[in-house]
Amino acid sequence: MRIGLVTEGGYPYASGEARLWCDRLVRGLPQHEFELYALSRTAGQEESGRVTLPPHVTRVRTAPLWAPADDGRTYSRRERRHFAACFAELVRGICAGDADAFATGLYGLAELARDQGGMYAALRSETAVRAVESGCRAPGAGRALQAARVPDLLEFVDELERALRPLSLDWYEDEGLGRADVCHAAAGGAAAVPGLLAKRFFGVPLLVTEYGVQLRAHYLEQREDTRPAVRALLAAFHIRLTGEIYARADLLTPGNAHARRWQERCGAPRERLRTVYPGMEADRFAAVGEDPDRGDPDTLVWVGRIEPAKDLIALLHAFAEVRRAAPHTRLRIFASAAAPGYLSDCRSLAAQLFPDEAADARTVGESPVTFEEIGGPEAASAAEAYGAGRIVLLSSVIEGFPITLAEAMFCGRATVSTDVGAVREVIGGTGLVVPPRNPRALAEACLALLEDPERAQRLGAAARARALELFTVERNVEAFGESYLRLLAVGSSRVEGEVPFAVPAEARVAGPWVARAAEPVPAATEVRA
């Protein structure tokens, strides 16, 4: 079958958080034909180039979300009236929380963009600003919206134009997403909008995968200096867009139960949800995972990006308590990336809590806490970092699917983690879980495993077995392959006005059958024995 894979800020570019799992998915299903539709976030992402694609990827189409899609088109008087009516419905859906009005306005604008273009200029026009102002002043609008002033309206209209740029793409045609058997959006939000329109215009079944819920990500990424009215308007827009995506998608595949609960609370039908865990390459961690005696039993390991959400401050305070009970314990922090200011704060705190220690008056002192980089001389890979100790820690206060925790499980390490996001679901009883922002509880759990190495080894073996059962690339690819077949078998709703069986079934099959299906059927001839 032919899969239209829509990505945002990831695959097939050489950088991006969704690159790895999409690449593994495509390579794991060589029996299907893939067409890639990529939305790029920055110019630098496109300049970094693409990864090498397998031969069954037959087409790649890209569109920059970072550049304005101004086609120079202006509307006639009739088209301006049509735009004003559709945009007013969209704004009413945003400000009054009317899902039907939002959908009517969204698809009306999409049809206008497809037929006439000119959406960039229209969305930045005075008509658009006045429509938003009217929506904020209308009865039923929230207090924060009613307080919106002209600068707030202008900023929101600017952000809205960026969010609606997928409406103006030239992907919605018979030779674009219209010919896909299944449209697979690799994320919610902007990446799912082309899938919504492919289903609206052509009846293509829509599959949406969310390893991180886009609505939750929007809340977490809000800048502190954003004005309240703008924050409220953007939140209302993303809530309505998320609700429309969940209502129209034929299948939703959250990456964990934590994401699934978010989707259910936002209106996703439970019968259309199927949890598909991210797939990771187990072979990268086999050498460490199959050697239970590898690593220093008195060393605690932390691996990940050093940033405030990881709460290394609490980790350092917890380690201070561990050192009082077990003075020979060390903590090795391996960074895959770092926020410079936060890293400096962590180094300063470590220097205050753990001054350099020496065995005697002639020995050079060193700190029991070290900050190292993955790829450096001490740890050339993530697997070597996990193998430096027997116990791996996770101290986050915010987490989705904890990738580093799953990698530690592949390495057969015992884990101590804070109870956030999908942590409890991932470890499933193969590690210790403590409340977040509680250094004392974290320290007590670490000491429990340090004092009982046999228990730590048993937990590590159980963790590796669980990871091999649930989080491998093979299991992930198998689940998506089954989902594609299910969607193709069930199908989606037919486009309004479409004639049943107007296109022969074999016309949807990739390969030489396509050309044969397009040929006229010869007249019946008599066959003699």
Buried (B, 14 or more C-beta within 10 A) or exposed (E): BBBBBBBBBBBBBBEBEBBBBBBBBBBBBEEBBBBBBBBBBBEEBBEBEBBEBEEBBEEBBBBBBBEBBEBEBEBEEEBBEBBBBBBBBBBBBBBBBBBEBBBBBBBBBBBBBBEBBBBBBBBBBEBBBBBBBBBBEBEEBBEBBBBBEEEBBBBBBEBBBBBBBBBBBEBBEEEBBBBBBBBBBBBBBBBBBBBBBBBBBBBBBBBBBBBBBBBBBBEEEEEEEBBEBBBBBBBBBBBBBBBBBBBBBBBBBBBBEBBBBBBBEBBBEEEBBBBBBBBBBBEBBBBBBEEBEBBBBBBBBBBBEBBBBBBBBBBBBBBBBBBEEBEEBBBBBBBBEBBEEBBEBBBEBBEEBBEEEEEEEEEEEEBBBBBBBBBEEBBEBBBBBBBBBBBBBBBBBBBBBBBBBBBBBBBBBBBBBBEBBBBBBBBBEBBBBBEBBBBEBBBBBBBEBBEEBEEBBBBBBBBBBBBBEBBBBEBBBBBBBEBBEBBBEEEBEEEEEEEEEEEEEEBBBBEEBBEEBEEEEEEEEEEEE
